[in-house]
Amino acid sequence: MKRFSIEKKQGMSNIQMLIILMKHLDDLKDGIYDVLVEDHHGKATHRQFGWLFGGIYARLIPAFNELGWEMTNTDDVDRFFASMFRGREVVNRNTAEVMTIPQSLSEMTTVEMSEYCDRILDFCRENFSIDIMELLPENYRKTPKTDGET
């Protein structure tokens, strides 16, 4: 199996990469082959980490404490949700693909981080009747931006 990447910019693929693709196809023995084209997802962004730690975790500390949990900082909240969701298979609600949320935050892609945050928000809504979006000031109640958005 051979793997390589093609970057598409401004609607145009890199012609040299297409030539390399054709060369790899020419080198194959006669037969039937599957070609899989996947979208490359970058690592979780600083903006996503800011949303997780500053927007979600920080707002949960007082809510957890009111419910009798002793959470003194965002690391405590992170450990709580890490034990619940990381390293587990989930179904991505946007794509219906089964994905495993990595154990480490630093290994998460933008898509995995988004799904992880959604799981936390849903858990808080369902189990603690806490809606993080309601805790935010009105002008911050928009979906956090990801890579490529301005």
C-alpha positions in Angstrom: 0.0 0.0 0.0 1.3 3.4 -0.9 0.1 6.7 0.6 0.6 10.3 -0.5 -1.2 13.5 -0.2 -2.6 16.0 -2.7 -3.3 19.5 -1.7 -6.0 21.5 -3.4 -5.7 25.3 -3.3 -8.1 27.8 -4.9 -10.0 25.0 -6.7 -6.9 23.6 -8.4 -5.0 20.4 -7.6 -1.3 20.3 -7.8 -0.6 18.8 -11.3 2.7 17.3 -10.2 0.9 15.3 -7.5 -1.6 14.0 -10.1 1.4 12.9 -12.2 2.8 11.0 -9.2 -0.6 9.4 -8.6 -0.7 8.2 -12.2 2.8 6.8 -11.9 1.8 4.8 -8.8 -1.2 3.5 -10.6 1.0 2.5 -13.6 3.4 0.6 -11.3 0.6 -1.7 -9.9 0.0 -5.2 -11.2 -3.1 -5.9 -13.2 -6.1 -6.1 -11.0 -8.9 -4.1 -9.3 -8.0 -1.5 -6.8 -9.8 0.8 -4.5 -8.8 4.5 -4.3 -9.8 6.2 -1.1 -9.8 10.0 -0.9 -10.1 11.4 2.6 -10.3 14.9 3.9 -7.2 15.7 6.1 -8.2 17.1 9.5 -5.6 19.2 11.2 -4.8 19.1 14.9 -7.3 20.8 17.3 -6.8 24.5 17.3 -5.8 27.0 20.0 -9.3 28.4 19.7 -10.9 25.0 20.4 -8.6 24.6 23.5 -9.7 28.0 24.6 -13.3 27.1 24.2 -12.8 23.8 26.1 -10.8 25.2 29.0 -12.1 28.8 29.2 -15.7 28.4 27.9 -16.7 25.0 29.1 -14.5 23.8 31.9 -14.2 27.1 33.7 -18.0 27.6 33.7 -18.5 24.1 35.1 -16.4 24.5 38.3 -19.0 26.5 40.2 -21.8 24.2 38.8 -20.0 21.0 39.9 -19.3 22.6 43.4 -23.0 23.5 43.8 -23.8 19.8 43.1 -21.4 18.7 45.9 -18.4 17.8 43.7 -15.0 19.2 44.8 -13.7 20.8 41.6 -11.1 23.5 42.3 -9.7 24.0 38.8 -10.0 23.2 35.2 -7.6 20.3 35.5 -10.0 18.6 37.9 -12.9 19.0 35.4 -10.6 17.8 32.6 -9.7 14.6 34.5 -13.4 14.0 35.2 -14.4 14.2 31.5 -11.3 12.4 30.4 -12.3 9.3 32.3 -15.8 9.5 30.8 -15.1 10.1 27.1 -11.5 9.7 26.1 -10.4 6.5 24.6 -13.9 5.5 23.7 -15.7 4.9 20.4 -18.4 7.3 19.6 -20.6 8.0 16.6 -20.0 11.4 15.0 -23.4 13.0 14.7 -22.4 15.1 11.7 -20.9 12.3 9.6 -22.3 9.1 11.3 -18.8 7.7 11.3 -17.6 5.7 14.3 -14.5 7.4 15.7 -12.4 6.9 18.8 -11.7 10.0 20.9 -8.0 10.0 21.7 -6.8 9.7 25.3 -4.6 12.8 24.9 -6.0 16.2 24.0 -2.9 17.0 22.1 -3.6 14.1 19.7 -7.1 15.3 18.8 -8.0 16.6 15.4 -10.4 19.5 15.0 -13.2 17.0 14.3 -12.4 14.9 17.4 -12.2 17.9 19.6 -15.5 19.2 18.3 -17.2 15.9 19.1 -15.5 15.7 22.5 -16.9 19.2 23.4 -20.3 18.3 22.1 -20.3 15.1 24.3 -19.4 17.2 27.4 -22.1 19.8 26.6 -24.7 17.0 26.2 -23.6 15.2 29.3 -24.0 18.4 31.4 -27.4 19.2 29.8 -28.7 15.6 30.4 -27.2 14.8 33.8 -26.8 18.1 35.6 -29.4 20.2 33.8 -26.6 22.7 33.1 -26.6 24.3 29.7 -23.2 26.0 29.1 -24.6 28.1 26.4 -27.0 29.7 28.8 -24.1 30.5 31.2 -22.4 32.5 28.5 -23.1 36.2 27.9 -25.5 36.8 25.0 -22.9 37.9 22.5 -20.8 34.7 23.1 -23.6 32.2 22.3 -22.3 31.5 18.8 -20.7 28.2 17.8 -16.9 28.4 18.3 -14.9 28.9 15.1 -12.5 26.2 13.8 -9.6 26.3 11.4 -10.2 28.4 8.3 -13.0 30.5 9.7 -12.7 34.2 10.4 
